[in-house]
Amino acid sequence: MTGSSEAWLRRSPDGSAGDDVGSVVREYRLARRLSQVSLSETMGFTQQFLSQVESGTRKVSLEHRRRFAEELGIPAASLGLSDGTAARGTGDELARAVAISRGQWRAQRKWLNQHRSELAKCAARLYSAEHRLPRTPLIAGDGWLPDELIDVESIKLQLDETVRAGCVTGREPQTLHVRPLRTPDTAFDTYTSAVRHLDPPTLFESRPSYRLLGGSLAQRMLKFGLGAYFDKLDVSEALGHEMAIACAGGIPEDVSMLGGQLPFRELIGDPFDLARRSVIPAITTLTIRLRRYPAEPSYLLHWRDPAKVATAAGVYDVIPAGEFQPSTVALWDRRNDFSIWRNIVREYAEELLGEPEHDGSRSDPIDYANWPLYQVLSDAKASGALTAFVVGMGLDALTLAATILTVVVIDDDTFTRAFGRAVRFNDEGEIVGIGDGRGADGIPFTQQSVDRMLESEPMASPGAAVLALAWEHRHELIA
C-alpha cells in the first residue's frame, strides 16, 4: 500500500442507504388501520403489487410515490420526493400524527446509522481531553487504559449476582424526544420497543449480560453483576439518536452549540459512574494474522450491516466483536461462560465460521474442554502460536456503550487450521478484503492502512480504539 492507486477495501454494494419506500408506506397504512386489500382496491392496483412494494421487492415509480403521498398523507420527503410535492391528508388526523411521528423517528435513525462515525467524533469533544483516546471517538476512565499489555486470562473476574437497579433506564421524560408515538397520546415505553416495532434488525433480542460494577485493568480485576442487553440499548441508542437529532442540521465544530439540546446526556452526567446506569460491556477483538513471509501481518475487518445489527451499524469494525454475556439463559452458564477468553472464542465461531449463535435455545452448557475450535485455539495459546491480550477498556463517546478491548495475534498455520473455511458473510455483515483478496486474508497491518482506517473510513469507536492501541503496542505484539 504505497499510494492512492493501490487496491483498497472491497465489499459488496452497500444496501444500508437503500430505498425504504415500502417500509414508509406500510407504517402509514397500519397507522390508518387499512389492510393491504382495502388500500390496493382504493388505489386501483393489486394486493400483490402493494405487498411487493412493502416488502421492498418492487421498485416504486415517482407517480406511485405521489399517489401514496396523497392517499396516505405521507410527507413528500419521506418518499424521496421534492418538498414541493403536496401530500393530501385523509382520514383520522390522530392516526396521521402517529404515522408522522414514526416516520420522522425512522428517518432520524436511518441518518444516525449513516453518520455514526462523524457523530461519535463530535460527541468525543463533549468530554475532557484527558479522557479521550487520540484519533478515536473513545473515552476512558481512570485505570481503563493500562501502560502495558495484559494477558487475557490474567485478569481476575468477580461475579456478584445481587439485584441492582440502574438509576437511569431510558424511560425518563428526557427521552421522550427519541421515543416515537405508539398511540396518539402515548410514546413507546422504551427505545428498544420502538426499534422492535419500527426498525427491527435481523439480530434483536434481549439476553442476560454481565454488568460492569467496578475494578480496573490497572488492578487486573473487574467486578461484574447481571443485567440484560436491552438495559444497555435503551440508554445507549437513545443517546445516539438524541445526538443525531441535535446534529441533523449539520455537525458543529464547536460542541458548545449543542448546549440545551442533549437533555438525556445531561441527565446521565458522569459517563464513568457505574452506579448511574447499567454499563454492560461488549468485547471487541482485533485479530492480527502473522502471514508467511513476504506477506505482511494483517488484521481482520468487518462491515456491520445496518439491516442486521442494532448497534454500531453502517461502519467498519474489527472482528470478532460481541456482547460479554452467558451463552444461554440457564443459571449454570452464568459461571461457565464467565470468561473473556471463552467469550472471544464463541464470537470467532459465529463471526468467522458462520456457526449458529449461542442463542439460549439449548439447555446443556458448552463443553469447552472438548470443543474442537476451543481446543485448537487454547492449545495454540499454550504453545505461544497465539497470544491474547487486553489493551484497554472504554466508552463510545456517542452512545456511552462500554467495550473491553482485546488483541489476538495468531500465526498463519494456526489461523489456517482454525479458520481455513472462514465465511465472507455472517449474521452481522461482511468480512472485508483488499482489492481482489479474500476477507480472511485481512488488511495489511501497516502505518498507512492504520492511518487510513482511523482518519478516512467510518469506524466503530471500539474498533478504532483497539486498532490505535495495537499500533502503539505493535513491537510487543509482533516480536
VMD Tcl script that draws the C-alpha trace (Angstrom):
set ca {
  {0.00 0.00 0.00}
  {2.32 2.68 -1.23}
  {-0.08 5.09 -2.86}
  {-3.67 6.07 -3.50}
  {-3.76 3.91 -6.63}
  {-3.33 0.74 -4.57}
  {-6.29 -1.56 -4.14}
  {-8.23 -0.76 -1.00}
  {-11.28 -2.06 0.85}
  {-13.61 -4.32 -1.08}
  {-17.08 -5.28 -0.03}
  {-20.37 -5.94 -1.72}
  {-22.61 -3.00 -2.67}
  {-23.96 -1.41 0.49}
  {-27.69 -1.57 0.92}
  {-27.81 0.44 4.13}
  {-28.77 3.61 2.33}
  {-31.25 1.87 0.09}
  {-34.79 2.88 -0.77}
  {-37.17 2.27 2.15}
  {-40.37 3.48 0.49}
  {-42.07 0.17 1.22}
  {-41.45 0.44 4.96}
  {-42.81 4.00 5.00}
  {-45.94 3.01 3.07}
  {-46.55 0.06 5.40}
  {-46.15 2.23 8.51}
  {-48.64 4.82 7.30}
  {-51.08 2.16 6.10}
  {-51.05 0.46 9.50}
  {-51.41 3.75 11.32}
  {-54.54 4.39 9.24}
  {-55.80 0.88 10.10}
  {-56.03 -0.09 6.44}
  {-55.48 -3.60 5.11}
  {-53.40 -4.24 2.01}
  {-56.57 -5.33 0.22}
  {-58.54 -2.19 1.03}
  {-55.70 0.20 0.16}
  {-54.90 -1.56 -3.10}
  {-58.54 -1.52 -4.14}
  {-58.80 2.20 -3.36}
  {-55.69 2.96 -5.37}
  {-56.60 0.69 -8.27}
  {-53.84 -1.91 -8.23}
  {-53.49 -5.45 -6.97}
  {-52.81 -6.56 -3.42}
  {-49.79 -8.47 -4.77}
  {-48.33 -5.23 -6.13}
  {-48.74 -3.50 -2.75}
  {-47.26 -6.47 -0.93}
  {-44.19 -6.36 -3.18}
  {-43.84 -2.61 -2.62}
  {-43.96 -3.02 1.16}
  {-41.50 -5.92 1.16}
  {-39.04 -3.93 -0.95}
  {-39.05 -6.39 -3.86}
  {-40.63 -3.98 -6.37}
  {-39.28 -0.59 -7.44}
  {-41.71 2.28 -6.94}
  {-42.15 4.86 -9.68}
  {-42.39 8.58 -8.99}
  {-46.05 8.52 -9.98}
  {-46.82 5.77 -7.46}
  {-44.87 7.67 -4.79}
  {-47.00 10.73 -5.42}
  {-50.18 8.66 -5.20}
  {-49.07 7.05 -1.91}
  {-48.27 10.51 -0.54}
  {-51.69 11.83 -1.49}
  {-53.71 8.82 -0.36}
  {-51.95 8.21 2.98}
  {-50.88 11.74 3.84}
  {-47.18 10.85 3.79}
  {-44.73 13.79 3.83}
  {-43.13 14.07 0.38}
  {-39.56 13.87 1.69}
  {-40.28 10.51 3.34}
  {-40.88 9.04 -0.13}
  {-37.88 10.64 -1.78}
  {-39.98 13.36 -3.44}
  {-39.22 17.06 -3.51}
  {-40.68 19.09 -0.68}
  {-42.85 20.86 -3.23}
  {-44.90 17.71 -3.77}
  {-48.05 18.20 -1.73}
  {-49.44 15.41 0.37}
  {-53.21 15.35 0.90}
  {-54.10 14.00 4.33}
  {-57.29 11.98 4.58}
  {-58.98 10.17 7.41}
  {-58.11 10.26 11.06}
  {-55.71 13.13 11.87}
  {-54.64 11.43 15.11}
  {-53.61 8.32 13.20}
  {-51.73 10.57 10.80}
  {-49.89 12.17 13.73}
  {-48.77 8.72 14.88}
  {-47.58 7.85 11.40}
  {-45.68 11.13 11.05}
  {-44.02 10.63 14.45}
  {-42.93 7.14 13.47}
  {-41.80 8.22 10.03}
  {-39.67 11.00 11.49}
  {-38.16 8.59 14.00}
  {-37.28 6.08 11.31}
  {-35.69 8.81 9.17}
  {-33.70 10.05 12.15}
  {-32.49 6.55 12.99}
  {-31.50 5.96 9.38}
  {-29.50 9.21 9.44}
  {-27.90 8.12 12.72}
  {-26.73 4.85 11.15}
  {-25.35 6.71 8.14}
  {-23.35 9.16 10.27}
  {-22.33 7.25 13.39}
  {-18.63 7.78 12.86}
  {-18.90 11.56 12.42}
  {-21.36 11.86 15.31}
  {-19.08 9.86 17.60}
  {-16.14 12.15 16.82}
  {-18.34 15.13 17.62}
  {-19.58 13.54 20.86}
  {-16.00 12.88 21.98}
  {-15.39 16.63 22.07}
  {-18.04 16.91 24.77}
  {-15.65 15.25 27.21}
  {-12.35 16.29 28.75}
  {-9.26 15.69 26.62}
  {-7.69 13.69 29.46}
  {-10.35 11.02 28.95}
  {-10.13 10.87 25.13}
  {-8.05 8.33 23.25}
  {-6.28 10.25 20.44}
  {-7.52 9.70 16.88}
  {-10.57 7.78 18.12}
  {-14.06 8.59 19.45}
  {-13.37 6.54 22.60}
  {-13.30 7.93 26.13}
  {-11.78 6.04 29.04}
  {-11.99 6.30 32.82}
  {-9.14 6.20 35.29}
  {-7.29 2.87 35.17}
  {-9.01 1.79 31.97}
  {-6.00 2.15 29.64}
  {-3.01 0.28 31.11}
  {0.51 1.12 30.00}
  {1.31 -2.48 29.13}
  {-0.34 -5.48 27.51}
  {-2.29 -7.71 29.90}
  {-2.69 -11.42 29.24}
  {-6.40 -12.00 28.71}
  {-6.59 -14.73 31.34}
  {-4.59 -12.91 34.00}
  {-7.44 -10.53 34.82}
  {-9.43 -11.64 37.84}
  {-13.19 -11.51 37.24}
  {-15.68 -11.36 40.10}
  {-19.41 -12.01 39.70}
  {-21.88 -10.60 42.22}
  {-25.44 -11.67 41.48}
  {-27.05 -9.27 43.97}
  {-30.01 -7.43 42.46}
  {-29.12 -3.90 41.38}
  {-31.17 -1.35 39.52}
  {-29.76 1.29 37.23}
  {-30.77 4.80 38.21}
  {-31.12 5.88 34.58}
  {-33.06 3.43 32.41}
  {-34.05 5.37 29.30}
  {-37.71 5.63 30.35}
  {-37.28 9.13 31.74}
  {-39.09 12.21 30.34}
  {-35.74 13.34 28.94}
  {-36.00 10.59 26.29}
  {-39.48 11.44 25.03}
  {-37.99 13.24 22.02}
  {-36.31 9.98 20.87}
  {-39.31 7.71 21.53}
  {-42.00 8.00 18.80}
  {-45.72 7.73 19.35}
  {-47.17 4.27 19.93}
  {-50.73 5.63 20.10}
  {-51.96 9.20 19.55}
  {-51.35 10.07 23.21}
  {-48.60 7.61 24.27}
  {-44.98 7.21 23.26}
  {-43.24 3.85 23.14}
  {-42.14 2.88 26.66}
  {-38.53 2.28 25.69}
  {-36.20 2.85 22.79}
  {-35.87 -0.89 22.19}
  {-39.64 -1.31 21.94}
  {-39.64 1.30 19.17}
  {-36.78 -0.48 17.39}
  {-38.56 -3.83 17.69}
  {-41.74 -2.43 16.17}
  {-40.45 0.09 13.64}
  {-36.92 -0.86 12.59}
  {-36.01 -4.38 13.74}
  {-32.60 -5.67 12.61}
  {-32.09 -9.36 11.93}
  {-30.47 -9.89 15.34}
  {-32.52 -8.28 18.08}
  {-33.24 -9.97 21.38}
  {-32.57 -9.18 24.99}
  {-30.18 -11.64 26.62}
  {-28.66 -11.93 30.09}
  {-25.42 -9.95 30.12}
  {-22.62 -9.11 32.51}
  {-22.89 -5.65 34.02}
  {-19.68 -3.85 34.95}
  {-19.71 -2.78 38.60}
  {-16.13 -1.79 39.36}
  {-12.45 -2.61 39.35}
  {-9.88 -1.53 36.80}
  {-7.44 -3.01 34.36}
  {-4.63 -1.33 36.25}
  {-5.60 -3.50 39.22}
  {-6.03 -6.60 37.00}
  {-9.51 -7.04 38.47}
  {-13.02 -6.39 37.15}
  {-16.23 -6.83 39.12}
  {-19.49 -7.67 37.37}
  {-23.14 -8.14 38.19}
  {-26.02 -9.18 35.94}
  {-28.21 -7.24 33.58}
  {-29.98 -7.55 30.23}
  {-28.84 -6.46 26.79}
  {-31.80 -4.13 26.31}
  {-30.89 -2.34 29.57}
  {-27.86 -1.17 27.61}
  {-29.62 -0.32 24.34}
  {-32.42 1.66 25.99}
  {-29.76 4.11 27.14}
  {-27.01 3.88 24.53}
  {-29.11 4.00 21.37}
  {-31.30 6.74 22.84}
  {-28.14 8.79 23.41}
  {-27.04 8.24 19.82}
  {-30.48 9.16 18.49}
  {-30.53 12.31 20.58}
  {-27.18 13.38 19.14}
  {-28.44 12.67 15.62}
  {-31.44 14.94 16.16}
  {-29.25 17.71 17.57}
  {-26.83 17.48 14.62}
  {-29.34 16.95 11.82}
  {-28.80 20.47 10.54}
  {-25.04 19.97 10.45}
  {-22.42 18.55 12.78}
  {-20.88 21.53 14.58}
  {-17.18 22.10 15.07}
  {-17.96 23.94 18.30}
  {-19.85 21.49 20.53}
  {-20.97 24.33 22.78}
  {-23.60 24.95 20.10}
  {-25.29 21.75 21.29}
  {-26.00 23.25 24.70}
  {-29.55 22.53 25.85}
  {-30.17 20.03 23.03}
  {-28.92 16.92 24.84}
  {-31.16 16.59 27.93}
  {-30.73 12.83 28.23}
  {-26.94 13.04 28.10}
  {-27.07 15.78 30.71}
  {-29.24 13.57 32.92}
  {-26.63 10.79 32.84}
  {-23.86 13.15 33.84}
  {-20.56 11.45 34.63}
  {-20.25 8.70 31.99}
  {-17.88 6.69 34.19}
  {-20.27 6.46 37.15}
  {-21.02 2.73 37.01}
  {-23.85 3.03 39.54}
  {-25.69 5.64 37.48}
  {-26.84 3.23 34.76}
  {-26.34 -0.36 33.57}
  {-22.89 -0.39 31.95}
  {-22.87 -3.66 30.01}
  {-19.63 -4.07 28.07}
  {-19.00 -5.78 24.78}
  {-15.68 -7.43 23.94}
  {-14.03 -6.20 20.74}
  {-11.07 -8.18 19.42}
  {-8.52 -7.13 16.82}
  {-7.29 -10.30 15.12}
  {-3.76 -9.97 13.74}
  {-2.73 -12.77 11.39}
  {1.01 -13.39 11.11}
  {1.11 -14.34 7.45}
  {4.03 -16.17 5.87}
  {6.90 -14.04 4.59}
  {6.94 -11.96 2.45}
  {3.29 -11.18 3.22}
  {2.84 -8.53 5.90}
  {0.89 -9.20 9.10}
  {-2.75 -8.39 8.57}
  {-5.87 -7.69 10.62}
  {-9.45 -8.72 10.02}
  {-12.06 -6.09 9.22}
  {-15.84 -6.28 9.26}
  {-18.60 -4.17 7.71}
  {-21.60 -4.04 10.06}
  {-24.79 -4.16 8.02}
  {-27.49 -1.79 9.37}
  {-30.16 -4.27 8.29}
  {-28.68 -6.94 10.53}
  {-27.43 -5.26 13.69}
  {-28.85 -2.86 16.26}
  {-25.61 -1.18 17.33}
  {-22.52 0.17 15.56}
  {-24.41 -0.14 12.28}
  {-23.17 1.18 8.95}
  {-19.50 1.28 9.97}
  {-16.37 -0.84 9.82}
  {-15.25 -2.72 12.89}
  {-12.59 -5.24 13.76}
  {-13.63 -8.84 14.16}
  {-14.80 -10.58 16.24}
  {-16.88 -8.34 18.47}
  {-19.78 -9.29 20.68}
  {-21.52 -8.71 23.96}
  {-19.97 -10.10 27.14}
  {-22.79 -12.42 28.15}
  {-23.62 -16.01 29.00}
  {-24.35 -18.27 26.05}
  {-27.84 -19.12 27.35}
  {-30.38 -18.06 29.97}
  {-29.54 -21.15 32.06}
  {-28.29 -20.32 35.55}
  {-25.23 -22.58 35.26}
  {-23.99 -20.74 32.19}
  {-23.54 -17.55 34.19}
  {-20.41 -19.13 35.65}
  {-19.48 -21.49 32.82}
  {-19.25 -18.63 30.33}
  {-17.85 -16.01 32.70}
  {-14.53 -15.66 30.89}
  {-13.21 -13.09 28.44}
  {-11.29 -15.77 26.52}
  {-14.29 -18.09 26.22}
  {-16.41 -15.21 25.01}
  {-13.83 -14.39 22.31}
  {-13.75 -17.99 21.06}
  {-17.55 -18.12 20.85}
  {-17.50 -14.95 18.76}
  {-14.85 -16.44 16.46}
  {-17.12 -19.42 15.85}
  {-20.07 -17.22 14.97}
  {-18.43 -14.42 13.01}
  {-15.60 -16.19 11.18}
  {-17.03 -19.67 10.74}
  {-20.69 -18.74 10.45}
  {-21.76 -21.16 13.16}
  {-25.17 -20.56 14.76}
  {-25.15 -18.07 17.58}
  {-25.49 -19.45 21.08}
  {-28.96 -18.02 21.46}
  {-30.29 -19.82 24.52}
  {-32.10 -22.49 22.51}
  {-30.20 -25.30 24.22}
  {-30.10 -26.32 27.89}
  {-26.73 -28.03 28.23}
  {-23.62 -25.92 28.92}
  {-20.82 -25.61 26.37}
  {-18.21 -28.30 26.95}
  {-15.24 -26.04 26.29}
  {-12.65 -28.72 27.06}
  {-13.97 -30.91 24.22}
  {-14.97 -28.23 21.73}
  {-12.56 -28.63 18.76}
  {-12.25 -24.91 17.97}
  {-11.64 -24.04 21.60}
  {-9.07 -26.82 21.85}
  {-7.17 -25.64 18.76}
  {-7.04 -22.01 19.88}
  {-6.30 -22.75 23.53}
  {-3.54 -25.21 22.61}
  {-2.05 -22.59 20.30}
  {-2.17 -20.07 23.12}
  {-0.43 -22.51 25.45}
  {2.33 -23.14 22.90}
  {2.83 -19.47 22.02}
  {1.46 -19.78 18.48}
  {-1.36 -17.49 19.61}
  {-1.31 -14.66 22.13}
  {-4.32 -12.84 23.54}
  {-4.13 -9.54 25.40}
  {-6.40 -6.91 26.89}
  {-5.18 -3.48 25.80}
  {-7.84 -1.26 27.35}
  {-11.45 -0.51 28.10}
  {-13.55 2.47 27.14}
  {-16.86 4.03 26.17}
  {-18.06 5.00 22.71}
  {-18.49 8.76 23.12}
  {-21.67 8.73 21.01}
  {-23.62 6.05 22.88}
  {-21.57 5.64 26.09}
  {-21.63 1.90 25.40}
  {-18.68 0.15 27.07}
  {-16.20 -2.22 25.46}
  {-13.30 -4.36 26.67}
  {-10.59 -4.05 24.01}
  {-8.56 -7.15 23.19}
  {-5.97 -8.22 20.62}
  {-5.32 -11.77 19.42}
  {-2.12 -12.43 17.44}
  {-2.20 -15.76 15.63}
  {0.36 -17.45 13.38}
  {-0.58 -18.45 9.85}
  {-0.62 -22.22 10.43}
  {-2.94 -21.93 13.41}
  {-5.16 -19.46 11.58}
  {-5.47 -21.80 8.61}
  {-6.18 -24.77 10.84}
  {-8.84 -22.92 12.84}
  {-10.35 -20.63 10.18}
  {-9.47 -22.17 6.84}
  {-13.18 -22.18 6.00}
  {-13.88 -18.65 7.13}
  {-17.06 -17.19 5.67}
  {-17.34 -13.90 3.84}
  {-20.83 -13.04 5.07}
  {-22.14 -13.64 8.59}
  {-25.21 -12.74 10.62}
  {-23.90 -9.24 11.29}
  {-22.36 -8.20 8.00}
  {-19.39 -8.89 5.72}
  {-15.71 -9.66 6.29}
  {-13.92 -7.12 4.14}
  {-10.89 -7.74 1.94}
  {-8.39 -5.66 -0.03}
  {-8.89 -5.44 -3.77}
  {-9.41 -8.98 -5.06}
  {-8.22 -10.60 -1.83}
  {-10.29 -12.75 0.50}
  {-11.68 -11.21 3.66}
  {-9.80 -13.79 5.73}
  {-6.52 -12.53 4.22}
  {-7.09 -9.33 6.15}
  {-5.92 -5.74 5.79}
  {-2.13 -5.13 5.93}
  {-1.14 -4.11 9.46}
  {0.93 -1.14 8.33}
  {1.21 2.51 9.29}
  {-0.52 3.55 6.08}
  {-3.53 1.26 6.45}
  {-3.94 2.04 10.15}
  {-3.80 5.78 9.45}
  {-6.26 5.41 6.61}
  {-8.76 3.49 8.72}
  {-8.52 5.90 11.63}
  {-8.61 9.08 9.58}
  {-10.62 8.38 6.43}
  {-13.00 5.45 6.98}
  {-16.15 5.23 9.12}
  {-15.15 3.01 12.02}
  {-16.93 1.88 15.17}
  {-15.39 3.62 18.17}
  {-14.16 0.39 19.84}
  {-12.68 -0.90 16.59}
  {-10.85 2.37 16.02}
  {-9.61 2.35 19.60}
  {-8.26 -1.19 19.62}
  {-6.58 -0.62 16.25}
  {-4.92 2.54 17.53}
  {-3.79 0.86 20.75}
  {-2.50 -2.20 18.89}
  {-0.40 0.02 16.67}
  {1.07 1.70 19.75}
  {1.97 -1.76 21.11}
  {2.96 -3.24 17.73}
  {6.54 -4.01 18.74}
  {5.39 -6.04 21.77}
  {2.58 -7.72 19.83}
  {4.71 -8.72 16.86}
  {8.14 -9.62 18.15}
}
mol new
graphics top color blue
foreach p $ca { graphics top sphere $p radius 0.5 }
foreach p [lrange $ca 0 end-1] q [lrange $ca 1 end] { graphics top cylinder $p $q radius 0.2 }
display resetview
